[in-house]
Structures are given as structure tokens and as C-alpha cells.
Amino acid sequence: MVRPREFDEEKALDAAMQIFWKKGFDATSLTDLTTAMGIQRPSIYSAFGDKKELFEAALRKYTRFHASYVRAKLQTSPSVKESFRAFFEGMVSEQYEVGCNRGCFCLNTMVELAPHDEKFEILTREHQMYLAAIFQETIERGIRSGELEEGKNAKTLAQTLVVSLIGLTVMMKSRPERSFVDNSVAVILTLLE
């Protein structure tokens, strides 16, 4: 008979995600993970596999959450332009107000692991493409409503906004002058004009 798990896997995975997000894959030790997750190594291996498999599970959990978060943020206003403005400005404000410059877990993975690991290259690229699809759906909604110009190429514009988001997110880790970032966001948003 298989013994039931004596811990909440989702809570343990959340804890692993937070420590990986804070320290990155390479700098996170198994001791860091057991301490954060509140479980022993055999339980980690039994539930999640090795460190890399645990990291992958944490990344997949994060990307699902992040995509849902972005989709919800872009539906906060009937105005597509206002939704994108609130999204980009909110992301910047949050970074300055919270004082946390961890960046995006997926983008951190893209920088740390994707150049050296095909699986993480694919996973991070899939998330970029998913964000582009969410942006494209939002832009197409604006075109259908007449808020955005009918001739706009929704796919290309969405991809450009994703590249802009990635650049901003990475830049925010270095705490640039607020006016530098605010001016950049203002220019990014002119793409929707």
C-alpha cells in the first residue's frame, strides 16, 4: 500500500518556486529547497524528481499563473489602449513600490538556463509566444471595436509589445531612474495609436 503524502504538494511547489525565483537554478541548493519547502530530500525526489524536474514544475506553475494574470489585467477596461497602459504602467509602479527586483521568473530562466538547455529554451519561448497570443487577442478586440486602426497588424504589434515587456522587465532589475522607464513606456504605448 502506498503511503499518502504528508505534505501539501502545491504549497511545497509554491515554496520551491519562490526560492528558485529569488536565487535562480544554479544558486539554489537542495538545503535551500528542503528548508523552504519544509520537507526532506527523499520527499522532494519522490514527489517531484530531481532538482531540474522540480525547477521545471515550478516554472510551469509560474507561467500558468503569469499568463492568467496578464490576461486578467488586459481585460480590466473596455478600452484596449487603457488596458495596455494600465498593464505596462502597473508593472513599472509595482516594481518601484514593492521594492522587489526579482524580475519575472520565466525571463530569469530565459537568461540563466535557456542558452544552455534546450528544454528551458523551449519552455521560455512557449511562454513568450503565449503572451504574444494574449496581446494579439486584445489588439484584435480593439480593432473589432474600432478603437484601434483596422489596418494594424495585430500579430506583429503583439510580438513587439512582448519584446518591449521583456526588455522593461529585465531593465527593472537594475533599478533605472523612474523617468527613464516612464518615458520608455509612454513611447511603447504610442505603438497602439
C-alpha positions as CSV (number, residue, x, y, z in Angstrom):
1,M,0.0,0.0,0.0
2,V,1.3,3.5,-1.0
3,R,1.6,5.9,1.9
4,P,-0.2,9.2,1.3
5,R,1.9,12.3,1.2
6,E,2.3,14.0,4.5
7,F,2.7,17.4,2.9
8,D,0.7,19.7,0.5
9,E,2.4,19.3,-2.8
10,E,1.1,22.6,-4.1
11,K,2.4,24.5,-1.1
12,A,5.7,22.8,-1.4
13,L,5.9,23.6,-5.1
14,D,5.0,27.3,-4.4
15,A,7.8,27.4,-1.8
16,A,10.2,25.9,-4.3
17,M,9.1,28.4,-7.0
18,Q,9.8,31.3,-4.6
19,I,13.3,30.2,-3.7
20,F,14.2,29.4,-7.3
21,W,12.8,32.8,-8.4
22,K,14.8,34.5,-5.7
23,K,18.1,32.7,-6.2
24,G,18.0,31.1,-9.7
25,F,18.6,27.4,-10.5
26,D,22.3,27.2,-10.0
27,A,22.5,29.2,-6.8
28,T,19.6,27.2,-5.1
29,S,20.9,24.3,-3.1
30,L,19.0,21.2,-2.0
31,T,19.3,22.5,1.6
32,D,17.6,25.8,0.4
33,L,14.8,23.7,-1.1
34,T,14.3,21.4,1.9
35,T,14.2,24.4,4.2
36,A,11.8,26.5,2.1
37,M,9.6,23.5,1.3
38,G,9.6,22.1,4.8
39,I,10.2,18.6,3.6
40,Q,13.2,16.2,3.3
41,R,15.2,15.3,0.2
42,P,13.6,11.9,-0.2
43,S,10.1,13.5,-0.3
44,I,11.3,16.0,-2.9
45,Y,12.7,13.2,-5.1
46,S,9.5,11.1,-4.6
47,A,7.1,13.9,-5.4
48,F,9.0,16.0,-8.0
49,G,12.1,14.1,-9.2
50,D,15.5,15.7,-9.2
51,K,16.3,19.4,-8.8
52,K,15.9,20.1,-12.5
53,E,12.5,18.4,-12.7
54,L,11.4,20.4,-9.6
55,F,12.6,23.6,-11.2
56,E,10.6,22.7,-14.4
57,A,7.5,22.0,-12.4
58,A,7.9,25.4,-10.6
59,L,8.5,27.2,-13.9
60,R,5.4,25.6,-15.5
61,K,3.3,26.6,-12.4
62,Y,4.6,30.2,-12.7
63,T,4.0,30.5,-16.4
64,R,0.4,29.3,-16.0
65,F,-0.1,31.9,-13.2
66,H,1.6,34.7,-15.1
67,A,-0.4,34.1,-18.3
68,S,-3.7,34.2,-16.3
69,Y,-2.5,37.3,-14.6
70,V,-1.6,39.1,-17.8
71,R,-4.9,38.0,-19.5
72,A,-6.9,39.3,-16.5
73,K,-5.0,42.6,-16.4
74,L,-5.7,43.2,-20.1
75,Q,-9.4,42.7,-19.5
76,T,-9.8,45.3,-16.7
77,S,-11.1,48.0,-19.1
78,P,-13.3,48.0,-22.1
79,S,-10.6,50.2,-23.7
80,V,-7.8,48.2,-25.2
81,K,-5.4,51.2,-25.1
82,E,-6.3,51.8,-21.4
83,S,-5.8,48.1,-20.6
84,F,-2.3,48.1,-22.1
85,R,-1.5,51.5,-20.4
86,A,-2.6,50.2,-17.0
87,F,-0.7,46.9,-17.6
88,F,2.6,48.5,-18.5
89,E,2.4,51.4,-16.0
90,G,1.2,49.0,-13.3
91,M,4.1,46.6,-13.9
92,V,6.6,49.5,-13.5
93,S,4.9,51.0,-10.5
94,E,4.8,47.7,-8.8
95,Q,8.5,47.2,-9.2
96,Y,9.2,50.6,-7.6
97,E,6.6,50.4,-4.9
98,V,7.2,46.9,-3.7
99,G,11.0,47.3,-3.8
100,C,11.5,43.8,-5.2
101,N,13.6,43.5,-8.3
102,R,13.4,39.7,-8.8
103,G,12.1,40.3,-12.3
104,C,10.0,37.6,-14.0
105,F,10.8,34.0,-13.1
106,C,10.4,32.9,-16.7
107,L,12.7,35.7,-18.0
108,N,15.2,34.9,-15.3
109,T,15.2,31.3,-16.6
110,M,15.5,32.5,-20.2
111,V,18.7,34.4,-19.2
112,E,20.2,31.7,-16.9
113,L,19.2,28.4,-18.5
114,A,17.8,28.8,-22.0
115,P,21.1,29.5,-23.7
116,H,22.5,26.1,-22.4
117,D,19.4,23.9,-22.0
118,E,17.1,23.2,-24.9
119,K,14.2,22.2,-22.7
120,F,14.2,25.6,-21.0
121,E,14.8,27.4,-24.3
122,I,11.6,25.8,-25.5
123,L,9.6,26.4,-22.3
124,T,10.6,30.1,-22.1
125,R,9.9,30.6,-25.8
126,E,6.5,29.0,-25.4
127,H,5.6,31.4,-22.7
128,Q,6.7,34.4,-24.9
129,M,4.5,33.0,-27.7
130,Y,1.6,32.6,-25.3
131,L,1.9,36.2,-24.1
132,A,2.1,37.3,-27.7
133,A,-1.2,35.4,-28.3
134,I,-2.8,37.1,-25.3
135,F,-1.6,40.5,-26.6
136,Q,-2.8,39.7,-30.1
137,E,-6.3,38.8,-28.9
138,T,-6.5,42.0,-27.0
139,I,-5.4,44.1,-30.0
140,E,-7.8,42.3,-32.3
141,R,-10.6,43.1,-29.8
142,G,-9.5,46.8,-30.2
143,I,-9.6,46.5,-34.0
144,R,-13.1,44.9,-33.9
145,S,-14.4,47.6,-31.6
146,G,-13.0,50.4,-33.8
147,E,-10.7,51.7,-31.1
148,L,-7.6,50.6,-33.0
149,E,-6.9,51.3,-36.7
150,E,-8.3,48.5,-38.9
151,G,-5.0,48.1,-40.9
152,K,-2.9,47.3,-37.8
153,N,-1.0,44.0,-38.0
154,A,-2.2,42.6,-34.7
155,K,0.3,39.7,-34.6
156,T,3.4,41.9,-35.3
157,L,2.3,44.6,-32.9
158,A,1.7,41.9,-30.2
159,Q,5.1,40.4,-30.7
160,T,6.7,43.9,-30.5
161,L,4.9,44.6,-27.2
162,V,6.1,41.3,-25.8
163,V,9.7,42.2,-26.7
164,S,9.1,45.6,-25.1
165,L,7.7,43.9,-21.9
166,I,10.7,41.6,-21.7
167,G,13.2,44.5,-22.2
168,L,11.4,46.5,-19.5
169,T,11.3,43.6,-17.1
170,V,15.0,42.9,-17.4
171,M,15.9,46.5,-17.2
172,M,13.8,46.9,-14.0
173,K,16.2,44.5,-12.2
174,S,18.8,47.3,-12.3
175,R,16.5,50.0,-10.8
176,P,16.9,52.6,-13.5
177,E,15.7,56.2,-13.0
178,R,11.9,56.2,-12.9
179,S,11.7,58.9,-15.6
180,F,13.8,56.8,-18.0
181,V,11.3,53.9,-17.6
182,D,8.2,56.1,-17.7
183,N,9.3,57.8,-20.9
184,S,10.0,54.4,-22.5
185,V,6.6,53.1,-21.5
186,A,5.0,56.2,-23.0
187,V,6.7,55.6,-26.3
188,I,5.9,51.9,-26.3
189,L,2.2,52.8,-25.8
190,T,2.3,55.0,-28.9
191,L,2.5,51.8,-31.0
192,L,-1.2,51.4,-30.2
193,E,-2.1,54.8,-31.7
